[in-house]
Amino acid sequence: MDNTMKKVRLGVIGFGNMGTGHAGNIAGGRVPDMMLGAICDISPARQEAARRQYPEVPVFGDAGEMYRSGLCDAVIIATPHYDHPTLAIEAFRHGLHVITEKPAGVYTKQVKEMNAAAAQSDRRFGIMYNQRTNPVYQKLREMIGKGELGHIKRITWIITDWYRPQAYHDSSTWRSTWKTEGGGALINQNPHQLDLWQWMFGMPDRIFAKASFGKYYDIEVEDDVMAYFEYDNGTTGEYITSTGETPGTNRLEIACDMGKVVVEHNRILFHRNVVSEREHNRINKEPFGKPECWECSIPADFSGGPQHVGILQNFASAILRGTELLAKGEDGILGLTISNAIHLSAWTGETVDVKHFPDERFYELLQEKIRTSTVVKKESQVVVDNSKTY
């Protein structure tokens, strides 16, 4: 908590798609406790774009130079994925608060190093898990925490409304390769859902997965995934995602002792048993008897919540007033571990122990993927070349 600050001066690292959005929200006054302190991008073209759009804001071409400038109290890292931990570690060393875009990184080994640097610092550390601001998921998490669902038997999340055509993959040289992005659907589109999964249901204990790499597109990373999760308490899970389906689906279904919950179209429908299935099974004497079931629409704010602006305001409030972070940066390793475990299982055909995830083995296999990469994008393919853009 810093009682001397009136507003948090935020430095934006990476003036690409996400960075420009964050800068616009802050400059537009949508984050009351923040002001735009500086912008950094190693691309001269994007530096010039930042200067034109925000002539009063200092622009840097080197993150270290911006860190040393004294113009920022905190930074948001909105760069290609591999750079997130490196830039965060350096920022902590300069005494800055840090919030990083998702994912926390590409592999757990580097994210553990980032978390260790955060632990050695007295600075605030956040991650842009903006879906945690959605009241629908907050309500569902509250229901689970209060035991209103009883024992959860099965979780199925079909999240295939991530359609991305070939033109998307060709839009930047850093997209959709092991070397520069570190994965496909799991590392790019799905970090929010993987975070929400562990945030609501806890971490699975084992994962077995199948994935297709370049099934629909001329890419080397995954574009179609089916994963099976196991918990020691008997709960099972299915996670299905793809960037090759349109129209896609976003449906979360939870089978539990108290019935069934379906989250779809940002609504919660609870098919609620009057008595739990286990209790009904104990007392029922009819061969085909079922417990009475009510169809309940669970009240929640269906607006989607404040999203990115909400996370930034919460982060600023944590710095200024010591309030609790909604999305702690250290949590980033949890969803990433699930992502890495799915990749590892798909690569090896093995069931992966999530509790004792083999960080070094995953890292070595990823390095092999990078070394044997065969996808080379020609300049003519690239619509916007920001392969070196922060």
N, C-alpha and C positions, 0 to 999 in steps of 0.2 A: 504494500500500500504506500502510495506517495501523496502526502497531504500538501506538497508544495506545487503540484501540477494543477493547472486549470483544465487543460485538454492534453490528450496524448498526441504527440507529433509522430505520425506514422510514416515510415518509409516503405514504398512499394518496390519490391525487387521483381522485375519482370513486367514489361508493359505490353503483354500479349493479350489474349482473350480475357483471362481472369483478372490480370492486373489492371487493365483499363477499366473493367467493371468496378473493382474495389476503389480505384482512384476516383471514379465518377461518383460513387456513393458518398465518399468522404468529402470531396470538394463540393458536392451538392447539398451538404448539411444533413444527410440522412442518418449520420452517426453522430449524435450531439456531443459526445465526449471525445471526439477525434478531430484532428486537422491534418491536412496533407503536408508532411514535412519535407519529403524528397521523393524522387523517382530514380530508379536505376535500371538500365538495360545495356547489355554489351553490344547490341545492334545499333549502329549509327543512325539508321533509318528510323528506328523506334525512339531513339533519343530525340531526334528532330521532331517526331510526331508529338512527343510529350511536351517539348518546349513550345510548340505551336498551340497545343491545347491548354497548357497551364504555364503561361509565360512568367508567372510570379513564383513558380516552384523550382528549386534547384534540381538539376538533372545530372546524373552521374553515369559513367560507363564502367565503373568498377565498384563492386559491392564493398570491398574493404575501405575504399576511399569514402564512400557514403557513411560507413560505420564510424570512421574516425572524424567525420565532419562536425559532430556535435549537434546536428540538425534534427536528429530523430531520438525519440524515447523508445520506440518499438519498430519492428519491421514485419511486413507480411511477405512471405516467400511464395511467389507465383511463377515458378520456372519449370522447365522440364524435370521429370521426377527424380532422376539420379542426383540432381543438385540440391534437393531439399535438405538432407542431413548436413552436408558440407557447409552450406550457407548458414544454417541454424547454429551449428557448433561455433563458427566464427563470430556470429552475432552475440552469442552468450559470452564469448571471451572479451567482447567489447562492452559488456555490461548492458546489453539491450534486451528488452522483452521481445519475445518471438511468437508469431503465429504463422503456421505453415499451411499451404493449400494441401488438399489430399492428392495422392496418398502420402503417408509420412515419409516413404522412401520406396525403393524397389525390393530390397531384401532385408530381412530381419537383422542381420549382422550390423549393417550400417545404422539402422534405426536404434539399436541398443546403444551404439556409441553416441548418438544424438541425445537419447534419454539420459545417459550418464552425464553428458555435458550440462543438460538442464538441471539435473540433481545437484551438481556442484555449484550451480549459480543460484542467486537469490531472486532471479527474474521470473516473470510469468511466462508460461509456455502454453499456447493454445493450438488447435487445429481446426480447419474450416469444415467441420462436420455439420453443415447447416441443416441437414435433415433432422437433427436432434431438436430443432426449434419447432418442428411440425407438431401441433397439438394432438393429432391423431396417434402418432407414435408415442408421444408422451403419455397419453391416456392409456394406451395399450400396455406400456411399461408399468404404469401405476397399477393397473388391474392385475398384472402378473405378480408384481411385488406384494400386493395385498392377498394373494392366494385365491383370487376370485375365479380363476380358471381351474383350480385344482392341479393335479399332476398333468403336465403336458406330455402327450403320447407321441405326437408327430407334428413336425413343422414343414410346410412345403411353401417355398417362395419361387414363383415363376416370374422372372423379371426379364422380359424379352422386348420391351419397348425402347430399346437402345439402338434402333436401326441406324446404321452408318454405311452409306454407299461407298463405292471405290473412290469417288471424288473426295470424300472426307479423308481417307487414308493417304491420298496423294496430295493433300492440301499443305502438308509441311514435311520436310525431310526427316524430322525427328519422330514422326508418328509411326506406330505399328511395326517397330523393329525391336529385337532384343537389345541391341547395342545402345539405342538412344531413348527408347521409351520403357523398355523393361518388361513388356507384356502387351496384352490387348484388352479385351473386354474386362478382365478381372482387375487390372491395374489402372485402367482409365475410367471406364463407366461405372464399375460396381463397388468402389470403396465405400460409398455411402450405405448401400444395403448390407454389405458385410459388417460395417460398423454397427448399424442398427440391429443386426442379428445378434451380435455378442452383447450389445447394450441392453437388449430386451431379454434374451434367452440365456446368456452366458456363453462361454467358449465351449465348443464341442471337444470331446476327448480324442476322437479318431475321425479321419476323413479318407474316403476313397472316391476317386473322380476319374471321369473320362472327358477329354477335351479334343476338339478338332482345331487344327492350326492351318489357317488359310483355306477353310472349307468353302467359304463364299467369296473370298476376295484374294487378290494377289498380294498377300501379306504373309509373314512368317510366324506371327503370334496368334493367340487363340481368338476365335470368333464364335465359338459354340461350346458350351460347358454344361455338364451334368455332374453334380457332386452329391455324395451320400455322407451325412454326418451321424456320428454316434455319440451318445452321452452315457457315462457310467450309470446314471440313474434310470436307464431304459429309454429315454427320449431319443427319437430318431429324426433326421431332417433330410430334406431334399432341396437342393439349390440348383435352379435351372436358369441359365442366362445365355443370351445370344445377341449379336449385332446384325444378324442376317435375316430377321423376321420382320415383316410389316404387313398388316398392323400387328404390333406386339401386345404383350400382356404384362400387367403388373398386379399380381394377385398373391397375397399372403394368406395361407390357410393354416389354422392351428387346431388340431384335434386334441381335446383335453377331457379329463374326467367330467367336467361340468358341461360338455357339449362340443361346440365348434365355433371358432371365431374366423370371420373372413374380412380381410381388409382389401378393398378394391375401390378404385375411383375416389380415393381419399375419404372413405367411409368405413365405419366399423359396424359389422353385423354380427351379433352374438346369438347363435342358436343355443339357448341356455336350458340345460336339463334342470328340472325341479329338484331332483336329487342326483348326486354324482353317479356316474356309470358303475363305479366300483360298489357303492352302497346298494344301488339297484340290483346289481348282480348277486349281492349277498342275500337280499331278502326276497327277490322275485322267484315265483314258482311256475310261471307260464313259459312254455317252450319258446314262444316268439315275443315275449313281453319286452317292451321298451319303456324307458322312463318318459314321463310327460316332458315336452320340450316347448319352450317359448321362443319366438323370434323377436329379438330385441335390437333396436337401432340405438347404439350407444351414443349419447350426446357428446359432442366435442366441437371445437372451433375448426371448421373444415376449410379455412382460408389458406392453409399451408404454413402459416406462421411467418415470422419476420425473416427467415432464411439467412442469407449472407450478412445483411445489415444487423440482424439480431445477434449473430455470433460476434461481429466486430464490436457492437455496443457492450455486450457481455464481457468481452476481453478488455475493453477500455475501463469498464467499471471495476473489474478485478484489479487492474493496475492502480486506479485512483482511490478506490474505496475498500479494496480487499474482499470484494464479494466472490462467491464461489464460481469457478469456471464451469460452464455447461459442457464444453468439449476440451478436456485437458489434452495437451500435446502428447503426453506419455501414452494416452489411449490408442494412438495411431498404430502402435505395434500389434494390437490385438486383431483388428481387421486384416492387417497385412499378413499376420501369421496364418490366418485362414486362407488368404489368397495364395501365399507361398505354399501352403500344404496342398491346396488343390493342384497347383502347377506340379509340385513334386510327385504327387500320386499319378497325375496324368502322364508325366514323363517316364515313370518307373513301373507303373502298374501295381504299386504297393499301397497298402493301407498305411497312412501316416499317423504317427503318434504326435498329437498336437501339444500335449503337455510337455513333452520332451522334444520339441521340434529341433531337427538337426541343422542349425544355422550354417555351419561350415559346409556340409554336404550340399545344401541348396545353393550356396554361393558358388561352389565349384562347378556344379552342373549349369548354373546360369552363365558362368564364364565360358564354358564350353559352347553354349548356345551362341554367345556373342562371337566367339572365335570362328564358328562354322557358319555364320550368317551368310546367306546367299542372296538376300534381297538388296539390290542396289537401285535406288531411285534416280532416274535421269532428271536433269534439270528441266527438261520439257514436261515432265510429269507434275512438277511442283507448281502449284498455284501461288502459294505464299511460302517462301523459304525462310523459316525462322528457326532453323536447326541450331543456331547459336544464340538464340534469344533467351534472355532471362525471363 
